[in-house]
Structure formats: C-alpha cells, structure tokens
Amino acid sequence: MHLNFIALAVPLFLLFMALEYRYALKKNRPVFHWRESIANLNVGIAERLCDLLTSGSFFFVFLWLHRHYAWLDIQPTVLTWILLFLVTDLVWYWYHRFGHVVNLFWSAHVVHHQSEDFNYTVSARITVFQSVLRGLFWSVLPLIGFPPHMITLLLLIHGAYPFFTHTQLIGKLGWLEYVLVTPSHHRVHHSSNPEYLDKNYGDVLIIWDKLFGTFKAEDQTPVYGLTQPLNSHSFLWQHFHFFMELCIAVKRAPGLLHKIKLLFGKPDTVDASIRPVLERKFQRKKKPTAPSAPLLKAISVQTAFTLAILFFTILFSYYLQPLQLLIAAVFIFLSVIATGAMLEQKQWVFPLEYIRLLLLCLFLCVTVPNKYVWLCSTSLLLVLLLYYQSLKSRYYALYPAS
C-alpha cells in the first residue's frame, strides 16, 4: 500500500498542541483562547492542503532548474548536507525578512502574525500564499546545484523546527540562545512592542540576525498580534484584508512610480485609515456576542471533522483520482471558511453548509459508483437539509445580521 506518511504530521502536531494545553492548565498559564485556537487551526488546515497540491509541483520545478541551470554539480556528502542546511537557513532569513518589509510579501505573511495568542497553534498560521512564495525562494537552491532530493528532505526537517519555537511555556535556554532561534527569540519576533518590531527573522539559527543587525533579546513582556489588531476570526478577512488595503492604497497613489514604490515599500507606508473603511463594508457592525453552547460544540466538531478529512486526504492522496482530490480540496476550503463565518456569527454560513453537504454526497458517489450509494446519499442529503433548515431559524434568531 502506497501511503503518504506526511499526513502523520497532522496528528503529531495536534498531540504537541494538546500537551502544551494540558501543561498550561497545570501551570495556570492562560496562553490558549478557544476562538484564537480554532482560527489558527483553520489557517493551518488550508496551508497543509495547499502544500499537498503545490509541494509536488515545486519538486519538478526544482528538478527542471537543476537539470538545465545548475551552476555547480553538488553531490550528497556530509559537508554538502551541512552546506545545504546553512544556505537553506540563510535563504529563509531573507525570505522572512522580505516578508516583513515588502508590502507585496507582507500581504501573504501578515496572517501568521494576527493571533493575539502565542502557542503551538500559532505555528499553523502559514497562509496558502506563503506555500507558493517560499517555494519561489527555495528555487535558488537547485540553481546553486543542490540536487532536488536533498532539498526536499532537508526542507521537511528544517520546516519542523519552528513549530517548537511558538510557545510561552519555555524560558531562556542558556548557551543555546547564542546559536539557535529559541522560543524566547521568537516571542520577540511575534510581539507588537515598538522595540521588538522587525527583529529575529531566523528560522533555526539566530546567527543571521546577529550578523545582519536584526537581533533583539527578550527583555520585556511581549504583546502579541498586529500593531493595529485585526479583531476578527474570519478566514477570508484574515487572508485578504491587507491585500485589499494595499490595492486601494496603490489605486490612490499618483503615477506608476509611486504605485511601484508602494508595492515594494514597508507596511507602514499603507494608509492605516483604509482598513476601518473596509471593515465597515465587509465586517459586522457589532462585535460578535458570546457563542451559545450548541454553537461552540458545532464549531469544535466541524474543526475536528475537517482535520480528519484533511488527514485522510493527504494519507491516501496517491490513490485519489483528480476529481476526488478536487472535491475533497473544495470541501476542506469551504469548511474552514464556514468555521470562520460561524466564529464571526455570519448569516451566510448556511449556503456554505448546503454546498458542503452536496460535495460530501458527491464524493461518496464518485468513490463508490453504485446506484444504492447514490440513493442513500440523496436520502441523507435531503434529511440533513431539512435538519439544517430547522437550525437556520434558531441561528438567525440568536445571531441577527448587523
């Protein structure tokens, strides 16, 4: 059986999140908040799915670049593995730094910094756009001459380390603070304190920050999130708010040169007054009320179900036909959008739920092309639609449009 064991990363990282949560409870450290954690997981689910769809493509891009344009013919040895690690970490530093100081790249990276929590769930906040953008940066590695199989293997290992730097429960780590990016260093990076802004871009090694003048030690309590808090858990708003702000700012800018300068300028060059205008247009006028117990349960169950679908989609990806993979991908994306809409108590969540139900039945029919499966799926769909109609009126009464 040909399984994609990358899927095991999903339950493994969830296990570490659960362990951190239990330890935080034991130490009476309120570092987890339910809405934030669900929103963080939503972003992570979409990124894992996008990575499944793009990582294979980039392997072939790396292969093509290496075959036709490699400057050197590097063979795998102990020294070249060490060299690849150092070059990869250096490329990451600059990819990460550009992600903070160039508006076009910040529009993709901003999602990672929106959470006002700082725990292992925050490490999941890697956007669907970043999975493509970082692949473009990694393309320099095959151009240098590193073989694609070396790059792919190292990126898997290299990408796992930052997960463990997203925590408030580990203090300073002695002499390791001089060499590695530690939780203390990364807390500085995620904070919105003025003295901590644009610091500690490293991924595994902190030496690059010290070399290029962007290092800052943790000497004050960090305040997490954006300098202008987002105050929203909507999956769509989190992903597109800064992109829309940038588009409006570019549209307003006089002349082509000013527009280009704005695209490649720093985030603070975008007029901060644009976001409130967009919020009035696309966001709720009133802050969402405290969710009822049934809504809390529904969101939690939906998140768990979406995680399960993601896990099995990745695990059996080699056996899925393109149509099956497409249906599963659309279902997962609509699920995280719907969960975000439920967190924000949006009324348009129900049309999304109807489409999700239809996709679920369609997947069953495509996977098992049998008339009895079609009949059962259609019957189940009708029953669930009737049930959702009964929920709809209660939901609208509890959470009216605003």
ZAMARGU-4260 file (C-alpha; in steps of 0.2 Angstrom, whole numbers, plus 5000, padded with zeros to 4 digits):
<rodrens>
0) 5000/5000/5000 | 5007/5017/4995 | 5003/5029/5008 | 5008/5047/5010 | 5016/5047/5028
5) 5017/5066/5028 | 4999/5065/5034 | 5006/5059/5051 | 5012/5077/5054 | 4994/5082/5057
10) 4990/5071/5072 | 5008/5073/5078 | 5007/5092/5079 | 4990/5091/5086 | 4997/5080/5100
15) 5010/5093/5104 | 4997/5106/5105 | 4986/5096/5117 | 5001/5093/5128 | 5006/5111/5128
20) 4987/5115/5133 | 4987/5102/5147 | 5004/5109/5154 | 4997/5127/5153 | 4982/5122/5163
25) 4993/5113/5176 | 5004/5129/5177 | 4989/5140/5177 | 4995/5150/5162 | 4981/5157/5151
30) 4990/5156/5135 | 4976/5147/5125 | 4960/5155/5120 | 4947/5145/5111 | 4942/5157/5096
35) 4960/5161/5093 | 4965/5142/5093 | 4951/5137/5081 | 4956/5152/5069 | 4974/5147/5070
40) 4969/5128/5066 | 4958/5134/5051 | 4973/5143/5043 | 4984/5128/5046 | 4972/5116/5038
45) 4971/5126/5022 | 4990/5128/5021 | 4993/5109/5023 | 4980/5106/5009 | 4988/5119/4998
50) 5006/5111/5002 | 4999/5095/4996 | 4994/5102/4980 | 5010/5113/4977 | 5025/5103/4985
55) 5025/5090/4972 | 5024/5104/4958 | 5039/5113/4966 | 5049/5096/4966 | 5048/5096/4947
60) 5052/5114/4946 | 5067/5111/4956 | 5072/5096/4945 | 5070/5106/4929 | 5080/5121/4936
65) 5094/5109/4942 | 5094/5099/4926 | 5096/5115/4915 | 5103/5129/4925 | 5113/5122/4940
70) 5129/5132/4942 | 5138/5118/4951 | 5136/5099/4952 | 5134/5096/4970 | 5134/5078/4977
75) 5127/5072/4994 | 5141/5071/5007 | 5142/5076/5025 | 5150/5093/5021 | 5137/5097/5007
80) 5122/5092/5018 | 5129/5104/5031 | 5132/5117/5017 | 5114/5115/5011 | 5107/5117/5029
85) 5117/5134/5031 | 5111/5140/5014 | 5093/5135/5017 | 5093/5144/5034 | 5101/5159/5026
90) 5088/5159/5011 | 5074/5158/5024 | 5081/5173/5034 | 5080/5184/5019 | 5063/5176/5013
95) 5056/5180/5031 | 5064/5197/5031 | 5057/5202/5014 | 5040/5196/5021 | 5040/5209/5034
100) 5047/5224/5025 | 5040/5222/5007 | 5021/5226/5006 | 5018/5213/4992 | 5026/5199/5003
105) 5018/5206/5019 | 5001/5203/5012 | 5005/5185/5012 | 5014/5184/5028 | 5003/5195/5039
110) 4991/5181/5043 | 5005/5172/5053 | 5006/5187/5065 | 4987/5191/5068 | 4984/5180/5083
115) 4985/5188/5100 | 4989/5171/5107 | 5007/5164/5106 | 5007/5145/5107 | 5009/5130/5096
120) 4993/5133/5087 | 5000/5149/5080 | 5014/5139/5071 | 5000/5133/5060 | 4996/5151/5054
125) 5005/5149/5037 | 4995/5155/5023 | 4991/5147/5006 | 5000/5161/4998 | 5016/5158/5008
130) 5017/5140/5002 | 5019/5146/4985 | 5030/5161/4989 | 5043/5151/4999 | 5044/5139/4985
135) 5050/5153/4974 | 5063/5157/4986 | 5069/5139/4988 | 5071/5139/4969 | 5089/5147/4972
140) 5095/5130/4979 | 5094/5120/4964 | 5101/5134/4954 | 5116/5134/4965 | 5117/5115/4961
145) 5110/5106/4976 | 5100/5090/4970 | 5081/5091/4972 | 5080/5075/4983 | 5092/5084/4995
150) 5082/5100/4995 | 5066/5091/4998 | 5072/5080/5013 | 5081/5095/5021 | 5065/5106/5019
155) 5055/5093/5028 | 5067/5093/5043 | 5070/5112/5043 | 5052/5116/5042 | 5048/5106/5058
160) 5059/5115/5070 | 5050/5132/5070 | 5034/5123/5077 | 5043/5122/5094 | 5048/5140/5095
165) 5030/5146/5096 | 5027/5144/5115 | 5027/5155/5131 | 5030/5140/5142 | 5049/5138/5139
170) 5060/5151/5146 | 5078/5155/5140 | 5089/5140/5136 | 5106/5146/5142 | 5120/5144/5129
175) 5108/5139/5115 | 5102/5157/5115 | 5118/5161/5106 | 5116/5149/5092 | 5098/5143/5089
180) 5082/5153/5087 | 5074/5149/5104 | 5056/5152/5110 | 5062/5167/5118 | 5069/5174/5102
185) 5053/5170/5093 | 5042/5178/5106 | 5051/5194/5102 | 5048/5192/5083 | 5029/5189/5086
190) 5027/5204/5098 | 5020/5221/5093 | 5030/5230/5106 | 5039/5245/5096 | 5056/5240/5102
195) 5053/5222/5096 | 5046/5226/5078 | 5056/5218/5063 | 5068/5208/5074 | 5073/5190/5075
200) 5069/5183/5057 | 5079/5167/5059 | 5071/5150/5057 | 5084/5138/5065 | 5100/5148/5068
205) 5100/5165/5076 | 5117/5170/5069 | 5110/5178/5054 | 5100/5191/5064 | 5116/5195/5074
210) 5126/5196/5058 | 5113/5207/5049 | 5109/5218/5064 | 5091/5212/5067 | 5093/5203/5083
215) 5084/5208/5099 | 5085/5199/5116 | 5068/5197/5126 | 5070/5209/5140 | 5051/5215/5141
220) 5035/5206/5142 | 5029/5204/5123 | 5012/5209/5117 | 5007/5198/5103 | 4997/5202/5087
225) 4997/5216/5075 | 5001/5234/5079 | 4983/5238/5073 | 4974/5222/5080 | 4963/5213/5067
230) 4949/5209/5079 | 4942/5196/5068 | 4942/5177/5066 | 4935/5176/5049 | 4946/5165/5037
235) 4943/5176/5022 | 4946/5193/5031 | 4962/5187/5039 | 4969/5182/5022 | 4963/5196/5011
240) 4962/5212/5022 | 4979/5218/5019 | 4979/5214/5001 | 4963/5224/4999 | 4971/5239/5009
245) 4986/5238/4998 | 4976/5238/4982 | 4966/5253/4987 | 4982/5262/4993 | 4990/5258/4976
250) 4975/5264/4967 | 4976/5281/4976 | 4994/5283/4973 | 4998/5296/4959 | 5009/5289/4945
255) 5016/5272/4941 | 5032/5275/4950 | 5023/5279/4967 | 5012/5264/4964 | 5028/5253/4962
260) 5036/5261/4977 | 5021/5257/4987 | 5020/5238/4982 | 5038/5236/4987 | 5038/5248/5001
265) 5036/5244/5020 | 5019/5240/5028 | 5018/5257/5037 | 5018/5266/5020 | 5000/5260/5018
270) 4987/5272/5025 | 4980/5265/5041 | 4964/5274/5038 | 4959/5262/5024 | 4956/5247/5035
275) 4941/5255/5045 | 4933/5259/5029 | 4934/5241/5023 | 4929/5234/5040 | 4913/5245/5039
280) 4909/5237/5022 | 4914/5219/5025 | 4913/5216/5044 | 4900/5215/5057 | 4895/5232/5063
285) 4893/5225/5081 | 4906/5214/5090 | 4900/5195/5090 | 4891/5190/5105 | 4896/5176/5117
290) 4893/5160/5107 | 4880/5148/5114 | 4885/5130/5120 | 4877/5122/5104 | 4887/5134/5093
295) 4903/5131/5102 | 4900/5112/5100 | 4896/5114/5082 | 4912/5123/5078 | 4923/5111/5088
300) 4915/5096/5080 | 4917/5104/5062 | 4935/5108/5065 | 4939/5090/5071 | 4929/5083/5056
305) 4939/5094/5044 | 4955/5089/5052 | 4950/5071/5050 | 4946/5074/5031 | 4962/5083/5029
310) 4972/5069/5037 | 4964/5055/5026 | 4965/5066/5010 | 4984/5068/5012 | 4986/5049/5018
315) 4978/5042/5003 | 4982/5056/4991 | 4991/5043/4979 | 4975/5034/4977 | 4963/5048/4974
320) 4958/5052/4956 | 4959/5071/4951 | 4940/5073/4953 | 4940/5066/4970 | 4955/5076/4975
325) 4946/5092/4969 | 4930/5088/4978 | 4940/5085/4994 | 4950/5101/4992 | 4935/5112/4989
330) 4926/5104/5004 | 4940/5107/5015 | 4942/5125/5010 | 4923/5128/5011 | 4924/5120/5029
335) 4937/5132/5035 | 4928/5147/5028 | 4912/5141/5036 | 4920/5139/5053 | 4927/5157/5052
340) 4910/5163/5047 | 4902/5154/5062 | 4916/5162/5074 | 4910/5179/5067 | 4892/5173/5068
345) 4889/5177/5049 | 4872/5173/5042 | 4879/5167/5025 | 4886/5152/5033 | 4871/5141/5029
350) 4873/5142/5010 | 4891/5136/5013 | 4884/5122/5023 | 4872/5116/5009 | 4887/5116/4997
355) 4897/5106/5009 | 4884/5093/5011 | 4882/5092/4992 | 4901/5089/4990 | 4901/5076/5003
360) 4887/5066/4994 | 4896/5069/4978 | 4912/5062/4984 | 4904/5046/4990 | 4895/5044/4974
365) 4911/5046/4964 | 4921/5035/4975 | 4908/5021/4976 | 4898/5022/4959 | 4884/5011/4964
370) 4865/5015/4962 | 4862/5011/4981 | 4876/5023/4986 | 4868/5036/4975 | 4851/5033/4983
375) 4857/5033/5001 | 4867/5049/4998 | 4852/5058/4991 | 4842/5052/5005 | 4855/5058/5018
380) 4857/5074/5009 | 4838/5078/5010 | 4837/5073/5028 | 4852/5084/5033 | 4845/5099/5023
385) 4828/5098/5032 | 4838/5097/5049 | 4849/5112/5043 | 4833/5122/5039 | 4827/5120/5057
390) 4844/5126/5064 | 4844/5140/5052 | 4829/5149/5060 | 4836/5147/5078 | 4853/5153/5072
395) 4846/5169/5064 | 4836/5172/5080 | 4852/5171/5091 | 4864/5180/5079 | 4854/5193/5069
400) 4863/5202/5055 | 4871/5218/5059
</rodrens>
